């Protein structure tokens, strides 16, 4: 007879002596010491002879001898003889070892369902002690494992998964004191069986695309058998290889989800991959990107910071960290991170890394370009403006420094790492430099230049005139404008040259303003059509010029509510406003509006305004 290859798996013997093993009282297997010693020494013919003699003598425990001889027949591969002996043993007296012998013989004779039913009978029909259960669990685990292997070899991975899951037994079963004897009896190698079962389960799950379950099984394996794996090169190499295969699959799935815009799924896939390989800095970068796209800034920042920690020589980590900080609005921190990256590049010895510096713009370059554009833009604007945030008067030099402290300044610097966007800078500076003009009738105690030169207009004493200036600046600030101008305090009237230049430039200033606010003293909250025409403001020639020059106008009553409760940005487009102004004018308003700025046109407009019988 030839031995079954499935049953011959171990030729190694334990350090224990065979005499010691032969004296063990094995659970379930009732065999004399002489026969057991011959058995574990692989003297199967002599063992069979002893068992046969016992059977022929019809001793009281001949059913055990039949079951044991069935096991030896199965070991030789004579499955029909093994089945007959096992059945006869059970017929005489059912026992666990009889069912075990029948199960082994049938399974290897391709009667698998009957074989596993016999194993179940061993549990259900026989009284078993705790040591008996351990013994039977080991046998059953090995049989299930071999069945799983058979299904895998045929490519039926789902079936294999079921058998590998059944083959998992409590770890204490692998510590049975009788394990060595079982190994010698059946020539089965139980060394690391618990690990191998888990490995094959992982492989089968991976093969059918159940990668997440495979990863969970792998993590369970490494956490349960950490010491055994570390001391086995074979197991360690397999763990490393399988982990990397799983990581690659999760990473690919995450990349696909990221490209399709399913950021939550991408985060999930990258997270599972990182649970298997927590040192993969590129995975932290990808998860950071996905989290940033979902505006999960704190999580994205942690991932980017971890990527930098894992690979400080890579610009990708710094770039992603800067992008996250920038996206979260932490522009100063983003700039600091960017500077750290550039400094690291400068100090890094590798030529390739240092060459990378050429593609980046240092923040100081961007800052210098922004300041140049700010200064250039301010140069052609008004000499003095009110900072609506602080309420302080600012000349051109002071206004140039204000821009540096704004979030938009840091946002621009943070945004431009490889290329200067001059269009964006110019637009941002232009937007910041917009100003709003006040058009009003002067009153008795207006706040003058020397009164507010070193004092915030918001800190002036309470008076109708001071309140008018403060409410105007607050309204301008709340509308999103940084700068305001009023002729009461923004012109140093003690300097004749400044006063003359201001009078000449007044029309241009109003023309270039983003908005003119008209304050109608004497017009109350419940104004009605015609009140504008009859207002004090409409009796002054200078205010009429301001109206003509302005492109966008808003009229406010003396309690700072929109005139006639108008809900449009530009009141000049409202027919009621146009009608009131035309009725008061000696010239047609549309003709006046078509006049362009310039010295001659200013003279013509002033002439038209002066003929409107208005006092100057």
Secondary structure by P-SEA (a helix, b strand, c coil): cccccccccccccccccaaaaaacccccccccaaaaaaaaacaaaaaaaaaaaaaaacccaaaaaaaaaaaaaaaacaaaaaaaaaaaaaaacccaaaaaaaaaaaaaacaaaaaaaaaaaaaccccccaaaaaaaaaaaaaaaaaaaaaaaaacaaaaaaaaaaaaccccccccccaaaaaaaaccccccaaaaaaaaaaaaaaaaacaaaaaaaaaaaaaaacaaaaaacaaaaaaaaaaaaaaaaaaaaaaaaaaaacaaaaaaaaaaaaaaaccccaaaaaaaaaaaaaacaaaaaaaaaaaaaaaccccaaaaaaaaaaaaaacaaaaaaaaaaaaaaaaaacccccccccccccccaaaaaaaaaaaaaaaacccccccccccccccccaaaaaaaaaacaaaaaaaaacccccaaaaaaaaaaaaacbbbbbccccccccccccccccccccccccaaaaaaaaaaaaaaaacccbbbbcccccccccaaaaaaaaaaaaaaaaaccbbbbbbccccccccccccccccccccaaaaaaaaaccbbbbbccccccccccccccccccaaaaaaaaaaccccaaaaaaccccaaaaaaaaaaaaaccccc
